[in-house]
Amino acid sequence: MIGTETETFRGYGKIGEVSGQTAVECRFGGEVETVLSAHASATLLSAEAGNGEVHYTGRVHFSIVYESGEKKVCRAEKGVEFSAKATSDVCCPAFTPRVKLQTENVSVRREGASVYLTALLGADITLYGEKSFEYLTDGELVLKRESFPFTAAHLCGGAAEADDEFETDFIGDILLHAETVNLSDVHCETGTLVLEGEVNLGILALKGENSLVSFERLVPFRVEIPCEAAQAGRNAEGQVCVSDIVLHADADEEQGKCKIVAELTLNAEGCVYEETQIDGIADAFSLTHAVELSFADATCAGVGEAVKLTERVSGKAALSSPVDFSDVFQAVTLQRAEANLITGDEKRLEGVAMATLLVLGADGVHRGVELSLPFSLPVQAEGDCAVSVLACGMSARQRQEGEVEAEATLKIVLTPKKKWSIRPLAAVEEKEPLVLSDSAVSVYIPRAGDGLWELAKSLKKPPEDVSASNPDIEFPIKKGQRVIIYRKKSLL
């Protein structure tokens, strides 16, 4: 029986990713004649891992701008709580889920006197938990020692506030607001994880009796989360969401001005990745017996350095309903974007920037027109990446009747996803004895490309003995090279 020594490794890391989807519905009353703009934002309340599923709850805030039967532009809002789950074969109660919610679509339908809004919510869920395995550290064998890299994950979270104050022309009422987070930088300082970026605050307001206006502000933020594992140079990732916002509007009719104060509450979650080394055995063989090797398979995950881009895109926009020169473009609101990274000979980011265009027709009736501006941009990125795109500064104009040209600024962050596997030797089982040659000298023709270890394993000789017998041999082995093996013979 071959003697071996083993140790057990335990480390906390990223287990895998799960996705979920659910629909949340909200009803508005008969006072709504025509919906001009609809918005839904989701806030996570709780998330818990179970056997084969992740259960999560949240709240969706619905906002609509509509025209009443008296042709007045009005607003309404409601909140709806929801519960949903995402299934996963690997999930168990010991895991910690991190859930990122996003509104994928908002649809509007009328049934009788009521209007229903349905928000389709997507959930990207990352599971974290303990990984453990046994691995060989020593034994009565010829061993190939190796250091295996393992990335441990350290979770942290915190909250912060951001605010902005700005002046606009006089407005009568704020009808709608939407917040989109652009997390542009995540880095470690000693004992602190820092998340920086900006919140694109879009506001739709009533200006005068029947006129609409939209404006936006990029509100910078910096969230500092205490984390003992944070050290300069370590990679990290995170997410930030706006959990609450308070808007104050102080209007001065005499001066024709309005001061708006925005107070935002931010929730942040982060993960710091720490690279450790496991001193184990990559391969082994016996000088006397055949052996069967078993390996421990473990996967590691982390992130690379993010790539940040700012691009201005323009072109002909697709419209949900036609427009003509009799329409007055009043506001562009609810700017957003989505994109995918396309790999091939050239990596490209392909997606679409979207917004709601509010127009006033010649009949004095407002309409909301959804516009979509497709884009395709060449990018340089390492492997598979998480993609984040913020659309801001979007504008629309009608140069030719019925055709709308749109422009938008895109703030893009590409975060490389890193994943690799390690296979340290876990166990050795002794098999039948080897049949050894009794000749004094053997000539062996190895495979081209073999290294010293592969050659020694084929010959069942310690690497140092092979080198001593063949001091002039070069590795990797070249085609046609020969190896001479000397064996000591005893005289009787």
N, C-alpha and C positions, 0 to 999 in steps of 0.2 A: 504494500500500500504506500503510495507516494504521500509524504507529509507536506502539508500546505498551511499557510497562515492567511487569514482573511480579515477584512474590516468592513463595517457597514457605513455607507455614506448617507447622510440625510441633509437635504438642502431644499429651500423654498424657491419655487420658480413658476414660470408660466406653463400651464398645463395645455391649454388649447383655446380655441375660439368657437363661439356659438352665435347664431343669428336668430332673431325672432321677429315676428310681425303681428300687429294687431290693429283692428279698426275701432275708433272711438267716435261716437255720434253725439250730436247736440241739437236740440230743437229750439227754434226761435218762432215767435208768434206771428199773427196775421198782420201786424203793423208793417212788416217788411214787404215792400212792393217789388223792388228790384235790387238784388245784391250787386254792389259795385266791386267790392273787394272783400276777400275772406282770408283770415290768417289763423293758424293754430300753432301754439308752442307747447312743448311737453317738458315737464319737470319730474325727475325721478324722486320717489318717496322712500322706497325700500327695495332691496334685492336679496334673495336668499337661495342658496344652492340646496338641492335635494337629491334624491336618488333618481337619476336619469333626467332631471329637469332643473331649470332655473326659474324661480317664481319672482316676478317683479311687479311693483305697483307704482303708480304715478298720477299726475294731474295734468290735464290738458286745458289750456286757456284759449277759448275761442273768441275771436273778435271779427265783427263784420262792419262794413260801411255800406249803407243802403240808401235807396231813394224811396221815400214814402209815397202814398197815394197823392199827397199834395205837392209832389215834386220837390220836397225838402230833403237835403242830404243829412242823414242821421247816423248814429253809431249805436252798437249794442255789443255786450260781451257777457260770457258765461264761463264757468269752470266745471269740468267733469272729471271725476276720479275714475281710474281704470285699474284692472288687474289682468295680468297676462303671464304666459309661461313660454319658455323655449326649451325644446327637448334636446338631450345629448346623452349618448351611451356612456360617455366617460365621466359624467357629472356625479358627484357624491356630496353628502352634507359637509364634509371636511373642507371643501373648496371655498374660496372667496371669489364671488363674481364682481366684476366691474362692468357696469352697463352704461352705454352711450346711446341716448335716444335721439332720433331725428325724425322730423315730419317729412314723409316722402311725397305725400299728396293730400290736397284738401279738395273735396268735391261738394257741390251744392245741388240740392234737388228740392222741388216743391211738391208737397202732398196736401191737397186741399188748401186750407188757410195757413198752413205751417210751412216753414222752411227748415230743412235739415242740412246740417253740415257734418260731413264725415271726414275725419282725419285718419290717414293710413300712417301708422307709426312703425318705423324700423328700429330694431334694437341690436347693436353690436356688443356682444358680451365676451369678455376675456376672463378665463378661469385661472386662478392661481392656487397653488397648493404645495404640499410637501412631496418631494421625490426621494425615494430611498432604494438602495440596492447594495448587495454585497459584492466585494471585489477582492481579488487576490493581491497580496502584498509580498509574499515570499513563498519558497517551496524548494523541495529537493529536485530541482529541474534546471535546465538551461533557460534563463529568463531574458526576455526583451523588455526592459523597463521603459516606461513612457509617462509623461505628465499630460493628463487629460484636462482640457479647459471646461469648466462648468460655470455657468452664469446664474447667480442667485438673484432673486427679485426681492426688493424691499418696498412695501406699499406704504403710502402716506397720504394725508389729506388735510385740507384746511379751507379757510374762507377769507375773503377780503372785500373791500369796498372800493368803488371807483365813482367819480363824479365829474360832471361837466356843466359849465354855465356858458350860455351864448345868447346873443341878441339877434332877433329877426324883425322883419316888418310885422306890423300888427296882424294878429290872427284872432279869429273869434272862438275857436275851439279845437282841441286836439282830437282827431277822429280815430287814429290808429297809430300804433307804434310797434316796431319789430326790432329785435336785437340779434345780431349774428356775431359769433366770436371768431376771431382770427388769432389762433395761438401760434405765434411766430418764433418763439424761442423757449426751449426748456434746457436748463443747464444746472450743474451742481456747484455749489460753493460749500465751504467747510461747514458741515452740520445743517445745511439748508438746501432745499430744492427750490429753484426759482423758475416761475412760469411768467412769461411776458408776452404781450400782444396788444390787441385793440378790439374793442366792441364797436361794430358798425351799427349805430343807432339811426334807424329810419323813422321819420315822423310824417304822417299825413294829417293835414290841418285844413279847417274851413276858413277861407279868407273872404270876408264879405258874405253876402247873402247866398250866393250861388256859385262861388268860385272855390276851387281846390288848389292847394299848393303842397308840395312835398320837399323835404330837405333831409339831409343826413349829416351825422357827425361821427368821426372816428375817435372814440374815447380810449386813450391808452390805459393799460393796467399792468401791475406787477404784483404777483402773489408769491409770498415767501412761506414755505412750509418747512417746519423743523423736521429733520430726518438724520438720525445718527449715521446712516450708511452713506450719506451724501459727501462726496469728496470731489475736488476739482479734477476734471478729466474723465470722470465716470459718465457713461451714457445714461440717459433717462428719457421717459416719455410721460405725457400727462394729458389731461383734458380739463377745460374750464367751461362752465355754463353760467348763465345769468339766472339766478333763482328768484330774484325780485327786482323790481324797478319802480321808483317813485318819480313822477314828473310834476314839476310846478311851473305854471305859466302866469307871469305877471304882465298884464297888458296895460299899455298907456295909450288911450285913444287920442289924446291931444298931441302927443309926439309921434303917433303912428308907429310905435315900437312895441316889442314884446320880449321880455327876458324869460328864457326857459332854463330851468335847473333840473338836471337829471342825476338821480342818486341810484346807483346800481349795487346790488349785493351779488357777489360771485362765489360760487362753490368750485373748489379745485380738487382733483385727485391726481396723484403722481406715482410713478414707479421708478426706483433707482436700481440699476443693474450693476452688480458687483461680480467681477471675474475672479474665480478661485481656481486652484489647480489641485487635481487628484493624482497623487503619485501611485500609479498602479502598474499592471503588467499588460502589455499589448499582445504578446505571443509567448509560447513556451514549448519545449519538447524535452523528452527524456533520452538519455544515452543508452538505456537498457530496455525500455518497453515502449510499445505504441501507446499513445494516449488520446483520449477524447476530450476536447476543450469545449467549455461552455462560457459564453460571454454575457455580460450585463449590458443591455441596450438602454440608453437614456438620451432624450432629446433636450436641447437647450435652445432658448430663444432670447432675443434682445433687440436692440435697435441701433442703427448707425447714425451718422451725423446728417441732420436734415438739410435739404436743399430748398432755398427760398427764392421765389421769382415774383416779379411784378410785370404784368403784360397788359397792354391796351388792345382790345379786340373791337372790330367793327364789321358791319355788313348788313345785308338785308335780313330782316327779322320775319319769322313766321308768326301769323296772327290767328287768334281763335275766332275772330269775326272781322269782316271787312271795315275799312275806313275810307273816307274820301276827303276832298278839300273843304267840304262844309263842316267837318269836325274840327273842334279846337282841342289841341292837346293841353291838358291842364296839369297833370302830375304823373310821375313814374314812381311807383311804390312797390314794396315787398320784393326787393332785389335779392336774388339768390343764384347759386350756381351748383352744378354737379359735374363730375368728370371721372374718367377712368384712364389708367395708364395702359397704353397699348404697346406691347413689346414686339420686336421684329428686327429687321435690318436697321431701322431707326426708331428709337422710342419716341412716342408721341402722347400728348395729353389731349384726349378728345372728350368734349362735353358740350354743355349748353348753359348759357346765362339766361335767366328768366326774370320777368317782372310783370306787374300789372300796370297797364297804361289806362289812365282815366281820361275820358274825352267827353266833351259837351257838344251834342249834336245841334243842328240848325233848329230843331224843334224845341230846344231848351231842356232836353232829357239827357241825363248822364248815362254813360255806359262804361263798363270795365272790360278792357280787351287784354287778354293774356298774350304777351309777346315772348318769343324764344329766339335767341341768337346763338347758333351753333359755332363752335370754334375747334380748331385743331392746331396744336403747338408742338414743335420739336423740343424735347427736353433731354437733359443728361442726368441720369439717375442710376443708382447702383441696385441691380436686382429688383425684386418685388418691393413695392413701396406703398405705404398708407398715404392717401391723397386727401388734402384739404384745400378747398377753393372758396375764397370770399369774393363776391361781386359787389362792387361799389361804383359810385359816380356814373350810373347808367343814365343814358339820355336817348331820346327818340325824336325823329323828325320825318316829315313827309315831303320829299323832293318831287317825286312823281305821284300822281294821284293813285291811291290804293296801295302804294309801296312805302314801307316804313324802314328807314335806316336807323340802326341802333348802335350805340357804343357803350363799352363798359370797361372798367379797370378790374383786372383779376389779380388777387393776391394769393399766391400758390405756395403751399408747403408740401414737399415730398419727403417722407420719413422712411428710410430703408428698413425693411424687416429682415432681421438676421435669425437664421435657424440652422442648427447643425446637430449631428449625432455623435455620441461617444460610445466605444465598445471595449471597456476594460475586461480583462479575463476574470471570470467569476469562479470557475471550478475546473478541476482536472480529474478525470477518471482513468485509472491505469488499465491497460488492455494486455494483449499477449506479449511475451518477450520478443525482442528484436533478434533476427538472425544476422549475426555480424560476420563480416568477411575475415578470414584468417590469413590472408596474403600479406606479405610485408609491405608491398607497394601497390597502390591502385591509382589508375588514371581515370579522371572523371571529366566529362564534357558537360558543363552546366548550360542552362538556358541563357540566351543573350538578354541583358537587362536586369539580371538578378543582382541584388546587393549582397553584402557579406552575411547578413542574417539569413536570407533565403538560401544561400549556398550552404551555410553551416547546418541549417535545419534539414536540408536534403541529405547531407552527408552524415547527420547525427553526430556531429563533432562540435565542441565549443568554438565560438568564433575566433578566440585567441589562438587556438591550435591550428585552425585553417590559415590564419594570417601568418603564423610562424612557419608553416610548411611551404607557404607560397608568398614570400615577401615581395615579389615583383608583380603580383597580380593587381589589376586596377578595377575599381568598381565605379559604375555598374559594369557587369561582365560584357565583354564584346564577343561578337560571333566568332567561333572558332577557337576561343581560348580553352586551355586545358588546365585542370587542377590535379596536382599530385598529392596523394595522401600516404604518409609513412606510418607504419605500425611497428611498435617495438616487439621483437620476438625474443622469447626466453630460451636459453640453451639448457637442455636437460642433461 
